């Protein structure tokens, strides 16, 4: 049940991110220490809530692809934040978020056995 609850939290996070982006259209998400403008900036901004929604859906149904998607997303997000801090300077709140994200990631890895394949196992017709 814990993974499903986390899935709900990811969906809520995705919705809140989407509302934030719509409410503040000039907001520019920093990725690896830089921001983007134009259509690429919009793509960068909207990928964040979409990934949260996808991970939330996958966690709700305990899909193995969601586990791997989360690990890749966690890795890239932490690397991006560390790079951003190297470029723009130390930020205690963002550092705290990296640490909490990594602790959360360790929990997800510890619970990895609850994630199952989206493909039904092959059954032999032999009797």
N, C-alpha and C positions, 0 to 999 in steps of 0.2 A: 504493500500500500504506500510505502514511503516514496517509491519512484513515481507513482501516479500523482501524489501530492506535489512532488517537485515538477512534474509535467504541467500541472495546473499553474504553478508559480511561473513557469516559463511562458505559458500562454498569457497570463496576466502581464508579465513583463513585456512581451511583444506588443500587446494592446497599448500599454502605457507608453512604450517607445514610439509607437505609431502616432498616438495622440500628441506627444511632445513634438514630433517632427512636423505635424500638421499645424500645431499651435505656434510654432516658432520656425517659419520657413527659412529664415536666414541662418539657422543652426547648421554648423559644418562639423561633422564628425572627424576627429583626428585619427588618422591611420598611419602608423609608423612615423609619427612626427610631422605629418603633413595633412593639409586639407585639400579638398578638390572642389572645383566649381563647375557650373554647367550641368550637362546631363550626367557626367561621371560622378559629380558630387551628389546628385540626387540618387544615383544607383548605389553609391557607398552608404548614404544615409538609410535608405529603405531596406538594404540587405540585412541590417541589424535586427529589426523587428521580425522580418520574414524568417530568419534563422531561428530566432527565439520561438516563433510559432511552430516551426517544423520540429524542433527539438522537443517542445512541449507535447506535440501530437505523438511523436515517437516514444517519449517517456510514458505517456498515458497507456499506450498499447505495448510498452516494453519491447520495442523493436531493436534489434542488434544494430541496425544502421544508425539509430539515434544515439546509441552509446558511442560509436566511432565518430559521428558528426560532432557530438559534444566535445570529444577529446581534441579533435582538430580545431574546433572553434575556440576552446580554452587555450590551446597552445598559441594560436595566432593572436588571440586577444591579449594574452599576457606579454608576448613578444612585442606586440604593437605598443602596449602601454609602457613597457620598459624603454623601448626606443623613443617614444614621445618624451618620457622624462629625461632621457639622455640629451635630447635636443632642446627641450624647453625648461628643464630644471625639475628638481624634486618636488613632489606634491604629496603630502601625507595622506590625504583622503584617497587618492588614486592608488597609492602604495598599499593602503589597507584593503582596498578592493582586490588588488592582485593577490594578496595573501589569503583573503577569504575565498576567492575563486579557486586558488590552488588547494585549499583545505576541502572545499566542496568537491573538487575534482578527485582528490584522494578517496573521498567517501563513495563517489560514483564508481571508481575503479574497484573499490572494495566490494561493492554491490553488483558488479558486472554479471554475476551468474543469473540475475533475474531477467536479463535481456535475452530475448529469443529471436531466432531467425524469422524473417518475414515469409520465408518459403517453407511450405510443409515438407516434412521429411519424406524421402522416397521409400515406398513400401514395396517389397518384392512380392510377386504373385506366387512364389514357390510355397508349397505346403509340405 
